[in-house]
């Protein structure tokens, strides 16, 4: 007999998880906005477009409070969602892994389309790919999952330290030093040309030219895969542990856990994110050095720690009923997280690219922060309007329909 699975009903959703998801959307857009508006290499160093004190301070604020925090929250929530899928198997006695794989396959397709049509900074492709790896961990103990998460977080830190030591050693040998300096100069020139090309094509080029530049940028981003994305998988595993322990299902009973989490995470977050912001503004994105090590350590340790600080504070506020009306609106924003995430790219590219207003490279960092707050406010209001009328966001409806192989009801 065939068992049919279906998505959880709205009444079965955990509101606090949706609150975290909605909150994370703000942080993700805050980090992405400067990268949507200007080439990656034009954010820092000699190619930076805005170096005045106001924009320097804005960069520092984004690095300290936002960079590396909110995609980790999303990643943790993905691990929690994976646990919910496994719990369906416990309830029915039938494996949900074929459904989960199909769900990941469609997420991968959506991510690829997102890259091609809108923005190279997509995270969905990696969520889908790491999701397949998550399946291998489904029967691993909680203790082992935490150990694996720590080891995975240490991978980019260890590689960066080893690369830095290798480069320092090589630079002490005249022949190797000359070859490496020539290589770095070539990479610097290549980045300069890519930056100039992006600044010319995005606000003025045809759609085909824009896609071509975007795919080149995406291939360049893939080169940094090992330095930035292991945290995604690590937080998948942490999320599964937290879901097993049901820390989000009864916030009253979890108060001691969140208090302890805050006390432990806060000093690590402050030190780690000071390193992230301080060294992030000094790091070279052409070659690795000790500034790069400081940045990677700060992001690898400070990012998750600050995520836990935010989660603990939100749990306290939500449990106490603070900002209740705003929380309910952000919860609805989180229930439409996929739609809102993709819409952020649609809105931003319309503002910045040639087929819209063509403002690419013309909105500086602090102006981008204000634009982020404006777009997010619109999304919160729109999500409230939409979910007062429909069960799912448009992309959530499509994803569920494709996953379960049957058309989902849009109205209750």
N, C-alpha and C positions, 0 to 999 in steps of 0.2 A: 504494500500500500504506500502511495506517495504522500509524503508530508509536505504541506504548504506552509512556508514561513511568511510573515508579514511584519511591517515595521511597528514599533511600539506606538500606541495611541498617545495623543497629547497628554492625557491624564496620567500616564505612566512615566512621563519624563521627569527628570529631577531638575527642578527649577534652578538650583544653585549652579549646576553644571552649565546650563544655558546662560546664566549670568556671567560665568567665567568666559564662556565662548564669545558673548557679546562684548564684554570688556576687552578681550584680546583683539577684537577687530579694530578698536581704536589704536592700540599700540602698533599693530601690524601696518596700518596705513601711515602712522607717524614715521615709522622707519622707512617704508617704501616710497613715501612722497618725494624726498630728495632724489632718489634713484629713478623715479618715473619722470622727473622734470629735467634731469641732466645726466650725462654719462657718469658711470661709476668712478672713473679715474678723475673726473672733474670735481669731485667732492673734497679731495685732500691733496696736499703736496703742491708741486709746481704747477700742476694743471688746474688747480682749484679756481672756480669762477668767482667765489665770494670769500674774501679773506679779512673783511672788516671785523671789528670787535663784536658787533651784534650777531653776525652770522657765525663767527667762531664760537660764541657762547651758545648759540642755538644748536650747533653741531655737538657741543659738549653735553648739553641737556639731553639730546636724542640718544647719544651714546650711553650716558649714565643711567637714564631712566627707562629707555625703550629698547635699545639694540640688544638682541639675544634673549629677551624676556618673554615676548608674547608669542613667538612661534614655538617656544618651549611649552607655554601653557597650552597652545593648540595641540602640540604633540602629546602632551600628557592626557588631554581629553580624548585623543584618538585611541590611546591605550585603554582608557576607560570604556570607550565605545566597543573596542574589541572584546573586552570582558563581558559586556552586555550581550554580544552575539554568542559567546560561549555559554552564557547562562541560559540562552534560549535552548541550546542543545541539552542542557541539564533538565530543562522543563519538559522537553518533548521526547528525549531519548534518541533523537536523530541528529546526525552531524549537520551543522550549519556551515561548514567550511566551503562547500561548493558555492553557496550563496555569498559568503564573505569574499571568496576569490572573484566571483562575478562583480561584486560591488567594487572591489579594488580595480578590476579591469576597466570598468566604466569611469572610475575616478582618474585612472591613468589617461584614458582617452580625453576626458575633459581638460586635464592638465596640459596635455600636448596641444590641444586646440587653443588653450589660454596662451601658451608660449608663442605659437605661430601667429595668432590673430591680435594679441594685445600686448603682452609684456614678458620680457625674459626672466623676470624675478619670481616666476611661479614656484610655489612650494608643493602643489598638489601632485606633481610627478613623483617627487621624492616620498611624499606620504604614501602613495600607492605602492611604490617599489619596496619601501621599508615595511609596509604592511604585509607583504608576502613573506618577508623575513620574520615578522612577528609570529607567524603561524608556528614556526619552529620552537618558539618559547612558551607555547600555550600550557605545557605541562611542567614547566620548570618551577621550582619552589620560590617563594618570596625572597628568601635570603639569597638564593642564587641570582635572581633577577636584579637585586640591588647591586650585587657584586659585578654582574655583567654591565649594568648601567655605569658604574664607576670606571670600569676598565674602558668602556667605549668613550666616555668623556675624556679619559687620559690619552687616547690615541692621537688626536690632533696636537695636544700639548707636547707629547713625546716626540712626534715627528718634527714639529717646529724647532724644538731644542736641538735635535740631532742635525737637522738641516743647517741651523745656525752655526753649530760647532764645525760642521763639514766646510761651510763657506769660509769661516774664520781661518780654519786650517789651510784651505786651498789658497786663500788670499795671502798667506805667509810665504807661498812659493811663487817666485817671479813669473815663471811661464804660465802656471795655472791662473795666477792673478790677472795677467793680461787677457787670457782667454775669457775669464769670467766677466771682467769689466766690459769687454767687447760684447758679450752676450747680454749683459744688463743694459748696455747702451742701445742694442738692437731692440730689446723688449720695450725700453722706454720710448723709442721712436715709434714702434708699432702702436703702443698705447696712445701716443700723441695723435697719430694719424686716425686711429679709431675714434678718438674723442672729437676731432675736427669733423670727421665724416658724419658722426651722429648729430652734432650740432647743426650741420648743414642739411641732412636728409630728413630728420624727424619733423622739423617745422615747415619744410618746403617740398619734400619729395613725394613721389607717388606711393600708393599703398604697397605696390610690389617692392619698391626700393626700401620702404620702411621695414617690410618683412625680412628682406635680405640683411639689413643692418642688425635687426633684432636677433636673427639666428646666429650671426657672428658674435654678438654680445653674449648670447646664451652659451655658445661653445667656449667662450672665454671664462664664463662663470663656472662651467663644469670643471675647469682646471683647479678650482679651489674647493672642490667637493669634499675632500678629506679633511679640510680645515674647519668647515662650518657645519656640515650636516650630520656628523655622528651624534650630536646632541639630540637630533630628532628621534633617532632610534632609542637612545638612552632614556628619553622622557616617555616614549611609548611604554617602555618596561616599567618605569616608575608609576605611570598611570595605571597599569594593570595591577600593580601591587596595591595602590591606594583603593582601587575599585574592589579588589578582593577583601580588603579590610573594611570596606563600606564606610569610609570616613566622611563621605559627602552625603550619605543617606540619612544621617541623624546628626545634625550639627550640634545639638545639645550634648549628646554623648561624646562628640568629637572635640569639645572645647579644650580639654587638656592637651590633646594631640596638636591642635592648631596653636595653642599658646607655646608649647615646647618647640614647635616648628619655627615660630616667629623668633623666639629667643636665640635659637641656634643659627637661623638663616641670616638675621639682620647684620651682625658684625661681618660675616663672610660677604654679604651683599655689598656693604659699604666699601670694604677694602677691594673686593673684586671689581666692582664697577668704577671705582676711582682709577684702578689700573686700566680697565677697558677704555675709559674716556681719555685718560692722560696719554697712554701709549697709542691709542687708536688714531689720535690726531697727529702723531709723530711717525707712525709706521709707514714703511714703503710697501706698496702693493706690487712692486716689480721683483724685489728680492727680500729674503727674510733676514732679520737681524734681531738684536735683543729687544728692540722696541716691538717687533712683531711677536716675540715670545711673550712680552708683557701683555699685549693686546689679546692674544689667543688664550693665555691663562685667565685673564680677566673675564673674557667672554665665556670660556668653558666652565668656570667656577662661579663667577659673579652673576651670569645670566640666569641659571637655574635657581641660585640662592635668592635673587631679587624676585623671581617668579613665585617662590614659596612665601616671600614676605607679602606680596600682593594678594596671593590666595588666602593667607591667614587673615589679613586685614579685611578682605571682602567677606570672608566667612563670619567674622565678628560683626560687621555692619549689617549683613543680611540677617543673621540670627537675631540681632537686637531690633531689627525693623527700621534701621536708619535709611533715609532716602527711598522709602518704599515705592512711591510712584515712579521715580526714575529707575529703580531696580527692575520694576515690572516691564518698563519699556525696553530696557537693555536686555532683559530675558528674551523678549520677542525678537530683538535684533540677533541674539545668539541662536534662536531657533531657525533663523534664516541665514546662518553663517556662510554657507557655500554661495548662496545668491549674493549676499552683501560683499563677500570677498571678491567675487568676479566683477560685481558692479563697480567696485572701487577702481579696478583697472579700466573698465569701460568709461567711467566718468573722467579719470585722470588723462587717459589717452585722447579723449575728445577735447579736453582743455589744452593739452600740450602739442598734439600732433597736427600735421598739415590738413587732415580731413576735418579738423575741428577748428579751434581758435589759434593754433600754431604758436603757443606760448612756450614751447620747449626751450629751456635755457634762460628764460626771462623771469622766472619766479624764484626768488632767492630762498634761503633756508627758513628764516623766520616767517616770511610770507607763506611758505609751504606749510608751516605749522598751523597758521591761522586757517589756511585752506583745508587742512586735514580736519580741524575741529568743525568747520562748516559742513563738509561732506558727511562726516560722521553724524552730526546732528540731523541732517536730512535723512540719513539712513535709519536712525532711531525712529523718527516720526513716520517714515514710510513703512517700516516694519510693523509699527503699531497699527497703522491703517490697514495694511495687507492682512495681517493675521487676525484682525477682528472680523475678517470676511472669509478667509480660507484656512485650511488645515496646514498647508506647507507653503514655503517659498517656491517660486517657479522652478529654480534649479533643484531644490530638494525633491519636488514632485517628479521632475524628469529623472533624477538619479534613482529614486525609489522605484519608479515605473520600470526603468531598464533593469534594475537589480532583481526585482521580484517577477519580472516577465509579465506583468499585467498592469493595466491602467489603474492608478490610485485615485481615490476620491479626493477632490479638492475642497469639498465642503463637508462639514459634519452632518 
